[in-house]
Amino acid sequence: MQLKEIGLQLCTCTWIEIMTCIGITFYLLYISENRLALITILAFSPLIGFHFAVSRTIKDEHCVTCGESN
C-alpha cells in the first residue's frame, strides 16, 4: 500500500469515527470512568458497523475520501 492510499484511508468517516471512539474510550478508562467508556463503545459501535456495511456494498469508481478520485 502506498503512503497516499494510507492517507486517504485515514480520511474516511469510518476511520475518523474509530479513532474518536478509541480516544474517548481510553481517556475515560484513564480517568477511571468505566461505565462511560462502555457507553461510548456501545454508542459508536452501530455507527461504525453501518459505515463498514455501506462501504462494502457500494462499489464506486470515485473515491469518496477527501474528495479524491481513483
C-alpha positions as CSV (number, residue, x, y, z in Angstrom):
1,M,0.0,0.0,0.0
2,Q,1.3,3.4,-0.9
3,L,1.5,6.3,1.5
4,K,-1.1,8.2,-0.4
5,E,-3.6,5.3,-0.2
6,I,-3.0,5.0,3.6
7,G,-3.6,8.8,4.0
8,L,-6.8,8.7,2.0
9,Q,-8.0,5.7,4.0
10,L,-7.4,7.6,7.3
11,C,-9.6,10.5,6.0
12,T,-12.7,8.4,5.7
13,C,-15.6,9.0,8.0
14,T,-15.3,5.4,9.4
15,W,-11.7,5.8,10.4
16,I,-12.3,9.2,12.0
17,E,-15.1,7.7,14.0
18,I,-13.0,4.7,15.0
19,M,-10.1,7.0,16.2
20,T,-12.6,9.2,18.0
21,C,-14.1,6.3,19.8
22,I,-10.7,4.8,20.8
23,G,-9.5,8.2,22.0
24,I,-12.6,8.9,24.1
25,T,-12.7,5.3,25.5
26,F,-9.0,5.4,26.5
27,Y,-9.4,8.8,28.1
28,L,-12.4,7.6,30.1
29,L,-10.6,4.5,31.2
30,Y,-7.6,6.6,32.2
31,I,-9.8,8.7,34.5
32,S,-11.5,5.5,35.8
33,E,-14.9,6.1,34.3
34,N,-15.5,2.5,33.2
35,R,-19.3,2.9,32.7
36,L,-18.9,5.9,30.5
37,A,-16.2,4.1,28.5
38,L,-18.6,1.2,27.9
39,I,-21.4,3.6,26.9
40,T,-19.1,5.2,24.4
41,I,-18.3,1.9,22.9
42,L,-21.9,0.9,22.7
43,A,-22.9,4.3,21.2
44,F,-20.2,4.2,18.5
45,S,-20.4,0.5,17.5
46,P,-23.6,0.7,15.4
47,L,-22.4,3.8,13.6
48,I,-19.1,2.2,12.8
49,G,-20.7,-1.0,11.7
50,F,-23.1,0.8,9.5
51,H,-20.3,2.6,7.7
52,F,-18.4,-0.6,7.2
53,A,-21.5,-2.3,5.8
54,V,-22.2,0.6,3.4
55,S,-18.6,0.8,2.2
56,R,-18.6,-3.0,1.5
57,T,-21.8,-2.9,-0.5
58,I,-21.2,0.3,-2.6
59,K,-18.5,-0.1,-5.2
60,D,-18.0,3.3,-6.9
61,E,-15.2,4.4,-9.3
62,H,-14.8,7.6,-7.4
63,C,-13.2,7.6,-4.0
64,V,-15.3,9.5,-1.6
65,T,-12.5,10.0,0.8
66,C,-11.1,13.5,0.9
67,G,-12.6,14.4,-2.5
68,E,-10.1,12.4,-4.5
69,S,-10.9,10.1,-7.3
70,N,-9.3,6.8,-8.3
